Amino acid sequence: MPWVDALKGLACLLIVSHHLAFYGPMSDIAYPLMPGLINGLYNDGRIAVQIFFVTAGFLLAGKFAPTGMVLASAPITALKQRYLRLVLPYLAALTLAIVSAALAGGWMIHDSIPAEPNIGQLVAHVFLLQGLLDQEALSAGVWYVAIDFQLFAVAMLLLWLSRRIVCNYPRLQAAGPILVAVLTLASLFIFNRNDAWDDTALYFFGAYGLGILAYQGSNRRHGNAWLALLTLLVLAALLLEFRSRIALAGGVMLLLGLGRQYGVLERWAAPRFLTYLGRISYSIFLVHFPLCLLVNAAFFHFFPQQALINLFGMVLALALSIAAGALFFRQVESRRLSNRTGLMLSAGFMASGLLSGL
């Protein structure tokens, strides 16, 4: 489905650009040249993460539960595989982030540079608990990795539960979509309206659940009616309290659902650059902040006042993030890493964190 990859590629570009606008100092120096664009990326670029949530739910449904029930009889195995797929590249990238922060700190003093980590911080990051344990993140955007795993775990639990229900009560074939829909509605109308929940999957399950339901709805005989109902529910949530992130999630849900309903996602070609970015988007997401931090430090050190040169630095940082993401994808993410390699990555991450303060 090349258009799914293209959507992820577009979201990837927006997220990296948002971080370049949000974490100075290059964006602060270049601001007079393009205030409108930098303001827009600073304030609204982050909502592009909703595209990742909706597409992640959409792809999960396609792989594990196209008809509403989870296909895997052992969801714990799927959870283990998901954890390892997320965490091993993530630990390698966090090691790079710790080293980059130490190097950047030698050239500038800025709020964007994370402080030296403590042992509690490091352990929390290994288990993707930094948000729940109120630990400062070691790199921009790593909260997403933790939330992604939480969402996957919650969805697999609901779909496994629906499988058990159908085994005991064969007439309840719609148990899976019903359970997902209930939690999706609870997120849209309750949890997503309260920022106190934003370190948990409950806050973001509205977007994720819309992706799951869009895939399952487009599989049905009356798919258009199903998608229309989902759209009405999104509109009701927006009438209760307008949130641009939910509006975007609803739009992406409708786009994916209609695209699959009419075969557009599989048959129509998408821009190759965007589809490629979509395939390597996780690697770009992991490595871009350490690289942007180093470019920020270098340009601030050598060109602290030149707005045009710092604007060029932002473009350079974006290009380097894509190139490094492609390399990271080939050398780390796309490889099947052994248990020994995983232990080495974990040990290297812990060691780099503990030694960074020395």
KOLDREN-203276 format. One line per field, with one value per residue (C-alpha): residue number from 1; residue in one letter; x, y, z. Coordinates in nm, 2 decimals, decimal comma. Layout:
<sites>
num = NUM;...
residu = A;...
x = X;...
y = Y;...
z = Z;...
</sites>
This chain:
<sites>
num = 1;2;3;4;5;6;7;8;9;10;11;12;13;14;15;16;17;18;19;20;21;22;23;24;25;26;27;28;29;30;31;32;33;34;35;36;37;38;39;40;41;42;43;44;45;46;47;48;49;50;51;52;53;54;55;56;57;58;59;60;61;62;63;64;65;66;67;68;69;70;71;72;73;74;75;76;77;78;79;80;81;82;83;84;85;86;87;88;89;90;91;92;93;94;95;96;97;98;99;100;101;102;103;104;105;106;107;108;109;110;111;112;113;114;115;116;117;118;119;120;121;122;123;124;125;126;127;128;129;130;131;132;133;134;135;136;137;138;139;140;141;142;143;144;145;146;147;148;149;150;151;152;153;154;155;156;157;158;159;160;161;162;163;164;165;166;167;168;169;170;171;172;173;174;175;176;177;178;179;180;181;182;183;184;185;186;187;188;189;190;191;192;193;194;195;196;197;198;199;200;201;202;203;204;205;206;207;208;209;210;211;212;213;214;215;216;217;218;219;220;221;222;223;224;225;226;227;228;229;230;231;232;233;234;235;236;237;238;239;240;241;242;243;244;245;246;247;248;249;250;251;252;253;254;255;256;257;258;259;260;261;262;263;264;265;266;267;268;269;270;271;272;273;274;275;276;277;278;279;280;281;282;283;284;285;286;287;288;289;290;291;292;293;294;295;296;297;298;299;300;301;302;303;304;305;306;307;308;309;310;311;312;313;314;315;316;317;318;319;320;321;322;323;324;325;326;327;328;329;330;331;332;333;334;335;336;337;338;339;340;341;342;343;344;345;346;347;348;349;350;351;352;353;354;355;356;357;358
residu = M;P;W;V;D;A;L;K;G;L;A;C;L;L;I;V;S;H;H;L;A;F;Y;G;P;M;S;D;I;A;Y;P;L;M;P;G;L;I;N;G;L;Y;N;D;G;R;I;A;V;Q;I;F;F;V;T;A;G;F;L;L;A;G;K;F;A;P;T;G;M;V;L;A;S;A;P;I;T;A;L;K;Q;R;Y;L;R;L;V;L;P;Y;L;A;A;L;T;L;A;I;V;S;A;A;L;A;G;G;W;M;I;H;D;S;I;P;A;E;P;N;I;G;Q;L;V;A;H;V;F;L;L;Q;G;L;L;D;Q;E;A;L;S;A;G;V;W;Y;V;A;I;D;F;Q;L;F;A;V;A;M;L;L;L;W;L;S;R;R;I;V;C;N;Y;P;R;L;Q;A;A;G;P;I;L;V;A;V;L;T;L;A;S;L;F;I;F;N;R;N;D;A;W;D;D;T;A;L;Y;F;F;G;A;Y;G;L;G;I;L;A;Y;Q;G;S;N;R;R;H;G;N;A;W;L;A;L;L;T;L;L;V;L;A;A;L;L;L;E;F;R;S;R;I;A;L;A;G;G;V;M;L;L;L;G;L;G;R;Q;Y;G;V;L;E;R;W;A;A;P;R;F;L;T;Y;L;G;R;I;S;Y;S;I;F;L;V;H;F;P;L;C;L;L;V;N;A;A;F;F;H;F;F;P;Q;Q;A;L;I;N;L;F;G;M;V;L;A;L;A;L;S;I;A;A;G;A;L;F;F;R;Q;V;E;S;R;R;L;S;N;R;T;G;L;M;L;S;A;G;F;M;A;S;G;L;L;S;G;L
x = 0,00;0,23;0,00;0,02;0,40;0,36;0,14;0,40;0,68;0,49;0,43;0,80;0,91;0,66;0,78;1,15;1,07;0,87;1,16;1,39;1,15;1,09;1,44;1,67;1,88;1,90;1,53;1,55;1,82;1,65;1,31;1,30;1,35;1,05;0,84;0,51;0,66;0,86;0,56;0,34;0,59;0,65;0,28;0,11;0,38;0,35;0,00;0,14;0,21;-0,16;-0,09;0,14;-0,12;-0,40;-0,18;-0,03;-0,38;-0,48;-0,17;-0,22;-0,57;-0,45;-0,19;-0,35;-0,73;-0,87;-1,21;-1,22;-1,06;-0,69;-0,54;-0,25;-0,34;-0,04;-0,05;0,24;0,47;0,34;0,41;0,76;0,83;0,69;0,90;1,22;1,15;1,10;1,35;1,67;1,70;1,57;1,85;2,11;1,97;1,95;2,31;2,38;2,16;2,36;2,69;2,55;2,42;2,76;2,93;2,68;2,72;3,08;2,97;2,66;2,44;2,08;1,75;1,73;2,03;1,92;2,08;2,31;2,09;2,07;2,03;1,65;1,61;1,81;1,62;1,29;1,38;1,48;1,13;0,95;0,82;0,98;0,65;0,46;0,74;0,78;1,14;1,29;1,32;1,67;1,58;1,29;0,99;1,09;0,76;0,60;0,79;0,65;0,30;0,32;0,40;0,12;-0,13;-0,02;-0,05;-0,40;-0,52;-0,38;-0,55;-0,89;-0,86;-0,75;-1,04;-1,28;-1,14;-1,21;-1,56;-1,64;-1,50;-1,75;-2,03;-2,01;-2,29;-2,09;-1,88;-1,86;-1,70;-1,37;-1,49;-1,73;-1,45;-1,22;-1,51;-1,59;-1,24;-1,20;-1,51;-1,39;-1,07;-1,22;-1,49;-1,31;-0,94;-0,82;-0,98;-0,77;-0,39;-0,34;-0,37;-0,12;0,14;-0,09;-0,24;-0,59;-0,52;-0,42;-0,63;-0,90;-0,67;-0,53;-0,87;-1,00;-0,73;-0,82;-1,19;-1,12;-0,95;-1,21;-1,49;-1,35;-1,36;-1,73;-2,02;-2,15;-1,81;-1,91;-2,19;-1,94;-1,69;-1,98;-2,07;-1,71;-1,69;-2,01;-1,86;-1,54;-1,76;-1,95;-1,63;-1,51;-1,84;-1,80;-1,45;-1,26;-0,91;-0,70;-0,53;-0,86;-0,97;-0,65;-0,69;-1,05;-0,94;-0,66;-0,91;-1,15;-0,88;-0,74;-1,08;-1,21;-0,87;-0,89;-1,26;-1,20;-0,86;-0,66;-0,41;-0,30;-0,33;-0,23;0,14;0,26;0,56;0,86;1,05;0,76;0,71;1,07;1,06;0,76;0,95;1,25;1,05;1,11;1,48;1,47;1,25;1,51;1,83;1,71;1,72;2,09;2,20;1,99;2,14;2,49;2,41;2,25;2,55;2,80;2,61;2,54;2,91;3,04;2,75;2,57;2,41;2,38;2,01;2,05;2,33;2,12;1,83;2,06;2,16;1,80;1,77;2,11;1,99;1,68;1,88;2,13;1,85;1,71;2,05;2,14;1,79;1,85;2,18;2,04;1,76;2,00;2,25;2,03;1,65;1,61;1,85;1,75;1,95;2,05;1,99;2,36;2,34;2,04;2,23;2,53;2,30;2,14;2,48;2,62;2,32;2,35;2,73;2,71;2,45;2,65;2,98;2,83;2,83;3,20
y = 0,00;0,28;0,56;0,45;0,47;0,81;0,94;0,82;0,99;1,32;1,30;1,22;1,54;1,74;1,60;1,66;2,01;2,07;1,97;2,19;2,49;2,40;2,32;2,62;2,80;2,79;2,85;3,15;3,31;3,23;3,34;3,69;3,54;3,31;3,39;3,24;2,91;2,87;2,97;2,72;2,43;2,53;2,54;2,29;2,06;1,81;1,71;1,52;1,24;1,16;1,03;0,77;0,67;0,62;0,44;0,22;0,11;0,06;-0,16;-0,36;-0,45;-0,56;-0,78;-0,92;-0,87;-0,79;-0,94;-0,81;-1,10;-1,14;-1,40;-1,47;-1,73;-1,61;-1,23;-1,24;-1,35;-1,07;-0,82;-0,96;-0,92;-0,57;-0,47;-0,60;-0,44;-0,10;-0,11;-0,24;0,04;0,28;0,20;0,24;0,58;0,69;0,60;0,83;1,10;1,08;1,12;1,40;1,59;1,57;1,70;1,97;2,09;2,17;2,43;2,59;2,62;2,57;2,43;2,18;1,98;1,70;1,69;1,40;1,10;0,91;0,54;0,57;0,76;0,50;0,20;0,37;0,43;0,06;-0,04;0,25;0,38;0,73;0,91;0,70;0,74;1,12;1,09;1,35;1,22;1,16;1,26;1,45;1,24;0,92;0,95;0,83;0,49;0,43;0,52;0,31;0,01;0,08;0,12;-0,20;-0,39;-0,25;-0,33;-0,68;-0,73;-0,62;-0,83;-1,14;-1,08;-1,07;-1,40;-1,56;-1,41;-1,55;-1,89;-1,90;-1,72;-1,78;-1,54;-1,24;-1,22;-0,84;-0,85;-0,72;-0,41;-0,34;-0,35;-0,13;0,11;0,15;0,23;0,46;0,66;0,67;0,82;1,07;1,19;1,16;1,08;1,29;1,60;1,57;1,63;1,43;1,12;1,21;0,97;0,68;0,49;0,60;0,96;0,85;0,55;0,76;0,80;0,45;0,29;0,50;0,33;-0,02;0,05;0,21;-0,11;-0,34;-0,12;-0,11;-0,49;-0,50;-0,52;-0,18;-0,02;0,33;0,34;0,22;0,50;0,75;0,65;0,68;1,03;1,13;1,01;1,22;1,52;1,47;1,46;1,78;1,96;1,87;2,01;2,10;1,95;1,99;1,66;1,47;1,65;1,54;1,18;1,17;1,30;1,04;0,76;0,86;0,88;0,54;0,38;0,51;0,44;0,08;0,05;0,15;-0,01;0,31;0,22;-0,09;0,01;0,38;0,47;0,73;0,96;0,73;0,98;0,99;0,61;0,56;0,81;0,62;0,29;0,44;0,69;0,51;0,52;0,89;0,96;0,79;0,96;1,30;1,48;1,39;1,51;1,82;1,89;1,87;2,09;2,34;2,35;2,39;2,67;2,85;2,83;2,95;3,16;3,30;3,60;3,51;3,44;3,32;3,08;2,94;2,89;2,69;2,50;2,39;2,26;2,09;1,92;1,80;1,65;1,49;1,34;1,17;1,04;0,92;0,76;0,57;0,44;0,35;0,16;-0,05;-0,11;-0,14;-0,14;-0,38;-0,64;-0,93;-0,87;-1,16;-1,17;-1,11;-0,79;-0,68;-0,73;-0,54;-0,25;-0,24;-0,25;0,02;0,24;0,21;0,26;0,57;0,72;0,66;0,78;1,10;1,27;1,19
z = 0,00;-0,12;-0,02;0,34;0,32;0,15;0,44;0,69;0,48;0,48;0,86;0,91;0,72;0,93;1,26;1,19;1,07;1,38;1,60;1,40;1,46;1,83;1,94;1,86;1,84;1,46;1,43;1,67;1,46;1,13;1,25;1,10;0,75;0,76;1,07;0,93;0,84;1,16;1,37;1,19;1,23;1,59;1,69;1,46;1,32;1,61;1,52;1,22;1,48;1,45;1,10;1,25;1,51;1,25;1,00;1,28;1,39;1,02;0,96;1,28;1,18;0,84;0,98;1,30;1,28;0,93;1,03;1,39;1,58;1,64;1,42;1,66;1,92;2,14;2,17;2,42;2,14;1,92;2,21;2,26;1,89;1,88;2,19;2,04;1,70;1,87;2,15;1,99;1,73;1,99;2,23;1,96;1,88;2,24;2,28;1,99;2,16;2,49;2,31;2,09;2,39;2,55;2,24;2,18;2,54;2,46;2,20;2,34;2,65;2,55;2,69;2,41;2,54;2,77;3,11;3,20;3,27;3,60;3,65;3,71;3,38;3,19;3,33;3,26;2,90;2,85;2,96;2,78;3,11;3,11;3,06;3,32;3,57;3,50;3,39;3,15;2,80;2,66;2,31;2,14;2,04;2,23;2,41;2,08;2,10;2,45;2,35;2,03;2,23;2,48;2,20;2,04;2,37;2,45;2,09;2,11;2,45;2,31;2,00;2,20;2,44;2,15;2,02;2,36;2,36;2,01;2,11;2,40;2,22;1,85;1,77;1,89;1,58;1,61;1,96;1,83;1,65;1,94;2,20;1,99;1,92;2,29;2,39;2,08;2,19;2,55;2,42;2,19;2,43;2,77;2,79;2,50;2,65;2,96;2,93;3,25;3,04;2,77;2,90;2,84;2,55;2,66;2,55;2,19;2,14;1,96;1,66;1,68;1,71;1,41;1,21;1,32;1,26;0,92;0,80;0,94;0,81;0,46;0,46;0,50;0,26;0,37;0,41;0,31;0,57;0,83;0,74;0,74;1,09;1,20;1,05;1,23;1,56;1,49;1,41;1,74;1,93;1,76;1,84;2,20;2,20;1,88;1,87;1,55;1,62;1,62;1,31;1,14;1,27;1,14;0,80;0,77;0,89;0,61;0,35;0,44;0,46;0,13;-0,03;0,06;-0,01;-0,37;-0,41;-0,44;-0,17;-0,35;-0,71;-0,74;-0,74;-0,49;-0,50;-0,46;-0,24;0,01;0,00;0,07;0,36;0,49;0,50;0,68;0,89;1,22;1,17;1,07;1,38;1,60;1,48;1,37;1,70;1,79;1,45;1,46;1,80;1,67;1,36;1,59;1,82;1,53;1,35;1,68;1,77;1,43;1,30;1,61;1,43;1,06;0,99;0,64;0,73;1,01;0,78;0,56;0,87;0,93;0,57;0,61;0,94;0,76;0,48;0,71;0,92;0,61;0,50;0,85;0,88;0,55;0,68;1,02;0,85;0,65;0,92;1,23;1,19;0,90;1,04;1,25;1,57;1,79;2,16;2,21;2,00;2,20;2,53;2,38;2,28;2,62;2,80;2,56;2,63;3,01;3,00;2,78;3,01;3,32;3,17;3,02;3,36;3,43
</sites>
